[in-house]
Amino acid sequence: MKNSIPLYVLALALVAAAYLIGVNYSYRYRHAGTISVTGLAELDFTSDLVVWQLHYSRKAMTIKEAYALLKDDEKTVRSYLQANGIKDQEITVEAVNTNELYDYEENSRVFRGYELSQDIKIESKDLAKVDNLSKKITELLDKDINISSYSPSYYYSKLGELKHDLLQRASEDGKIRATHIAESSGEKLGKLKKANMGIFQFTGRNSNEDYSWGGAFNTDSKEKTASITVRMEFEIN
């Protein structure tokens, strides 16, 4: 009589092996599994610093004459700003730019003099004062000053603190999302494996501005919204 393993013993062995393989696979899967989420944070804030730039110029046949006229204009502009509440320490006078003027004819050019120009920059915490003044600066045109102004730009002096706050909020939001996903699947959230920060976006509040890959940085609006995303990956226990 040949030695043989009873069929029922072989069947039981196969069932046991399949069970052990299944348990081991399930264990390894559960402990090797991860949850990936994206945390988001948005925060509204108001600018507390305004930067406003003025530009004026003078033309004359000699550079000396043009410079003298430009310096007179600088005094007039500075006096006007101070009379309207701008403090001397809020005013920065930029370097003078010089340009030679020519008329070009068929085979020659004719020298027409010099044009000198200069910028004045105002930095102030008093946004309302600068806003009001920017709307009436053309009054200086009545004093024969060839002046133009750029739109005021608005900034926030505590941007570093704001970024830290946003990152904390985005991280907390990501963990909450991951916890909900894990619990709804009957799992427990484990350790954070890795996290990648997105790009800070600063846009005008309630605007339709697009985000950019390099990060939007709005300076046109006083009221802004800052946002950040954080990509997070957690282990599952």
C-alpha positions in Angstrom: 0.0 0.0 0.0 1.4 3.4 -1.1 2.0 6.1 1.5 -0.4 9.0 0.8 -1.7 12.0 2.6 -5.4 11.9 3.1 -7.3 14.4 1.0 -9.0 16.0 4.0 -5.6 16.7 5.6 -4.3 18.2 2.4 -7.5 20.3 2.1 -7.1 21.6 5.6 -3.5 22.5 5.0 -4.3 24.5 1.9 -7.1 26.3 3.8 -4.8 27.1 6.7 -2.0 28.3 4.3 -4.5 30.5 2.4 -5.7 32.0 5.7 -2.2 32.8 6.9 -1.2 34.4 3.6 -4.4 36.5 3.7 -3.8 37.6 7.3 -0.2 38.4 6.6 -1.1 40.4 3.4 -3.8 42.3 5.3 -1.4 43.1 8.1 1.2 44.3 5.7 -1.3 46.3 3.7 -2.8 48.0 6.7 0.6 49.0 8.1 2.1 50.0 4.8 -0.9 52.1 3.8 -1.0 55.8 3.7 -3.4 58.7 3.4 -2.5 61.7 1.3 -4.4 65.0 1.7 -4.1 68.7 0.9 -4.6 71.1 3.8 -5.8 74.6 2.9 -5.7 77.9 4.8 -7.0 81.3 3.8 -6.8 84.5 5.9 -8.1 88.0 5.2 -6.0 90.9 6.2 -5.7 94.7 5.7 -2.5 96.4 4.4 -0.8 98.7 6.9 1.8 100.3 4.6 1.4 102.4 1.4 4.2 103.2 -1.1 3.5 106.0 -3.6 5.8 107.2 -6.3 5.9 110.6 -8.1 7.8 111.4 -11.2 8.7 114.9 -12.6 11.1 116.2 -15.3 12.6 119.3 -16.8 14.1 120.1 -20.3 16.8 122.7 -21.1 19.6 123.3 -23.6 22.2 122.9 -20.9 22.5 120.3 -18.3 23.2 123.0 -15.7 20.0 124.8 -16.5 17.9 121.6 -16.5 19.3 120.6 -13.1 18.6 124.0 -11.6 15.0 123.8 -12.8 14.6 120.2 -11.5 16.0 121.2 -8.0 13.4 124.0 -7.8 10.7 121.5 -8.7 11.9 119.2 -6.0 11.6 122.0 -3.4 8.1 122.8 -4.6 7.0 119.1 -4.5 8.5 118.5 -1.1 6.8 121.7 0.3 3.5 120.6 -1.2 3.7 117.1 0.3 4.6 118.5 3.8 1.8 121.0 3.6 -0.6 118.0 3.0 0.6 116.1 6.1 3.5 114.0 4.7 6.3 113.8 7.1 9.9 114.5 6.0 11.0 111.0 7.1 8.3 109.5 4.8 9.8 111.1 1.7 12.7 109.6 -0.3 14.2 111.5 -3.2 15.6 109.2 -5.8 18.7 109.9 -8.0 18.4 112.2 -11.0 18.2 110.6 -14.5 19.8 112.4 -17.5 18.8 112.0 -21.1 20.1 113.7 -24.2 17.5 114.8 -26.7 18.0 114.7 -30.5 15.9 115.2 -33.6 16.8 112.7 -36.2 16.8 113.8 -39.9 17.7 111.8 -43.0 21.4 111.7 -42.6 22.0 113.5 -39.4 20.8 114.2 -35.9 20.3 117.6 -34.3 20.9 118.1 -30.5 17.9 119.6 -28.8 19.0 119.7 -25.2 18.8 117.6 -22.0 15.9 116.1 -20.1 16.4 115.5 -16.4 13.9 113.5 -14.4 13.6 112.4 -10.8 11.3 110.2 -8.7 10.1 110.9 -5.1 8.9 107.9 -3.1 6.5 108.2 -0.1 6.2 105.4 2.4 3.6 105.9 5.1 1.5 104.0 7.6 -1.3 106.5 7.0 -3.1 105.0 4.1 -6.0 107.3 4.0 -3.8 110.4 4.0 -1.8 109.2 1.0 -4.9 107.9 -0.8 -6.5 111.4 -0.6 -3.3 113.2 -1.7 -2.8 110.9 -4.7 -6.1 112.0 -6.1 -5.2 115.7 -6.1 -1.5 115.7 -6.8 -2.2 117.1 -10.3 -2.7 120.5 -8.5 1.0 120.9 -9.0 0.5 121.1 -12.8 -0.9 124.6 -12.1 2.6 125.5 -10.8 4.2 124.5 -14.1 5.6 121.3 -12.7 5.5 118.4 -15.2 4.5 115.8 -12.7 2.9 112.4 -12.9 2.2 109.8 -10.2 1.8 106.0 -10.1 -1.1 104.3 -8.3 -0.3 103.7 -4.6 0.9 100.2 -3.7 -0.2 98.5 -0.5 1.9 96.2 1.6 1.7 94.4 5.0 4.6 94.9 7.4 4.0 91.6 9.4 4.1 89.3 6.4 6.4 86.8 8.1 4.1 86.3 11.1 1.1 86.0 8.7 2.9 83.2 6.7 3.7 81.2 9.9 0.0 81.5 11.0 -1.2 80.3 7.5 1.2 77.3 7.5 -0.1 76.3 11.0 -3.7 76.5 9.9 -3.1 74.6 6.6 -1.3 71.8 8.5 -4.1 71.6 11.1 -6.7 71.5 8.2 -4.8 68.7 6.5 -4.6 66.6 9.7 -8.3 67.0 10.2 -9.1 65.9 6.7 -6.8 62.9 7.0 -8.4 61.9 10.4 -11.9 62.0 8.9 -10.8 59.8 6.0 -9.1 57.3 8.3 -12.0 57.0 10.7 -14.6 56.6 7.9 -12.5 53.6 6.7 -12.2 52.1 10.2 -8.6 53.0 10.5 -6.6 55.2 12.9 -4.3 58.0 11.7 -0.6 57.4 12.2 2.5 59.5 12.0 3.1 62.2 9.4 5.4 60.7 6.8 6.1 63.8 4.8 4.7 67.3 4.0 5.3 69.6 1.1 4.4 73.3 1.2 2.7 75.0 -1.7 3.2 78.6 -2.9 1.8 81.6 -0.9 -0.8 83.5 -2.9 -1.7 87.1 -2.0 -4.8 88.4 -3.9 -7.2 91.2 -3.6 -10.1 90.3 -1.3 -13.2 89.0 -3.2 -11.4 89.5 -6.5 -11.2 87.1 -9.5 -7.4 87.2 -9.6 -5.7 84.0 -10.8 -3.2 82.2 -8.8 0.3 81.8 -10.4 2.9 79.2 -10.2 5.4 81.6 -8.7 2.8 83.0 -6.3 0.5 86.0 -6.7 1.4 89.1 -4.8 -1.2 91.8 -5.1 -0.2 95.4 -4.3 -3.2 97.2 -5.8 -5.7 96.3 -3.1 -5.7 97.4 0.5 -7.9 94.5 1.5 -6.3 91.2 0.7 -6.6 87.4 1.1 -3.6 85.2 1.7 -3.7 81.5 1.1 -1.5 78.4 1.2 -1.8 74.7 0.6 0.2 71.9 2.3 0.4 68.4 0.8 0.6 65.8 3.6 1.0 62.1 3.8 0.1 60.1 6.9 0.6 56.5 7.9 -2.4 54.3 8.7 -2.4 52.3 11.9 
